[in-house]
Amino acid sequence: MAYDEAWQQFWPNLRGWRRMYVLEKSRHLSYTDIQILMPQIAAHLGQPPGSTEPMLGTIRPDRAVAATRAFVTAFFDLHLRGRATRLFDGTSGAYPEMRFELR
């Protein structure tokens, strides 16, 4: 796991259901609507290509949004609606950029 030492100590002590996925080529703001909006705003303001990469990574915005929506929906379906899903069984063929790390 490529996380700091605190995560390595913390994770095994968590109780209950948990999963860890990594959205390849993403950054912190890749999980928000900014992923779609910021590149458009930057282009409109004349910013050079790639100027949003430190905030958004290099993942295609449509793929980041699709993966985030699918995993958030599946989480709530599973835990609030009791609907089973195979999305959390490992890396998904539909969302290969969402890499399964830990149970």
C-alpha positions as CSV (number, residue, x, y, z in Angstrom):
1,M,0.0,0.0,0.0
2,A,1.5,3.3,-1.1
3,Y,0.1,5.3,1.8
4,D,1.9,6.8,4.8
5,E,2.7,4.8,7.9
6,A,-0.3,6.1,9.8
7,W,-2.7,4.5,7.3
8,Q,-0.8,1.2,7.5
9,Q,-1.3,1.2,11.3
10,F,-4.8,2.5,11.2
11,W,-6.4,0.3,8.6
12,P,-6.1,-3.1,10.4
13,N,-7.7,-1.6,13.5
14,L,-10.9,-0.5,11.7
15,R,-13.9,-2.7,12.4
16,G,-16.8,-3.5,10.1
17,W,-17.3,-3.2,6.4
18,R,-14.6,-1.3,4.5
19,R,-12.9,-1.2,1.1
20,M,-10.1,0.9,-0.3
21,Y,-10.0,1.9,-3.9
22,V,-7.6,4.2,-5.8
23,L,-8.8,6.2,-8.8
24,E,-5.8,6.0,-11.1
25,K,-4.3,9.3,-12.3
26,S,-6.5,11.2,-10.0
27,R,-6.0,13.9,-7.3
28,H,-8.1,15.1,-4.4
29,L,-10.5,17.2,-6.5
30,S,-11.1,14.4,-9.0
31,Y,-14.0,13.3,-6.8
32,T,-16.0,16.5,-7.3
33,D,-17.9,18.4,-10.0
34,I,-14.7,20.5,-10.3
35,Q,-13.3,17.6,-12.3
36,I,-15.6,18.6,-15.2
37,L,-15.8,22.3,-14.7
38,M,-12.2,23.4,-14.0
39,P,-10.6,22.4,-17.3
40,Q,-13.3,24.3,-19.1
41,I,-12.9,27.4,-16.9
42,A,-9.1,27.2,-17.3
43,A,-9.3,27.0,-21.1
44,H,-11.8,30.0,-21.1
45,L,-9.3,32.0,-19.0
46,G,-6.5,31.1,-21.4
47,Q,-4.6,28.9,-19.0
48,P,-2.1,26.5,-20.6
49,P,-3.1,22.9,-21.1
50,G,-2.3,20.8,-18.1
51,S,-2.6,23.7,-15.7
52,T,-5.3,21.8,-13.7
53,E,-3.3,18.6,-13.3
54,P,-1.9,19.3,-9.8
55,M,-5.5,19.6,-8.6
56,L,-7.3,17.1,-10.8
57,G,-4.7,14.6,-12.1
58,T,-4.7,13.4,-15.6
59,I,-7.7,11.0,-15.6
60,R,-10.3,11.9,-18.2
61,P,-13.1,13.9,-16.4
62,D,-15.9,11.7,-17.8
63,R,-14.3,8.6,-16.4
64,A,-13.6,10.1,-13.0
65,V,-17.2,11.2,-12.7
66,A,-18.6,7.9,-14.0
67,A,-16.5,5.8,-11.6
68,T,-17.3,8.1,-8.6
69,R,-21.0,8.0,-9.3
70,A,-21.1,4.2,-9.7
71,F,-19.2,3.5,-6.5
72,V,-21.1,6.0,-4.4
73,T,-24.4,4.7,-5.7
74,A,-23.3,1.1,-5.1
75,F,-22.2,2.0,-1.6
76,F,-25.6,3.5,-0.7
77,D,-27.5,0.8,-2.5
78,L,-25.7,-1.8,-0.5
79,H,-25.8,-0.2,2.9
80,L,-29.1,1.8,2.8
81,R,-31.2,-0.2,0.5
82,G,-29.8,-3.7,1.2
83,R,-29.2,-4.3,-2.6
84,A,-26.3,-6.7,-3.2
85,T,-23.6,-5.6,-5.6
86,R,-20.5,-7.2,-7.1
87,L,-18.8,-3.8,-7.6
88,F,-16.9,-4.1,-4.3
89,D,-15.6,-7.6,-4.9
90,G,-12.4,-6.4,-6.6
91,T,-11.3,-4.3,-9.6
92,S,-14.2,-3.8,-11.9
93,G,-14.0,-4.4,-15.7
94,A,-16.4,-1.5,-16.2
95,Y,-14.2,0.9,-14.2
96,P,-10.6,-0.4,-14.5
97,E,-9.3,3.0,-13.5
98,M,-10.7,2.4,-10.0
99,R,-8.1,0.0,-8.6
100,F,-9.0,-2.2,-5.7
101,E,-6.5,-2.0,-2.8
102,L,-7.9,-3.5,0.4
103,R,-10.8,-5.1,2.2
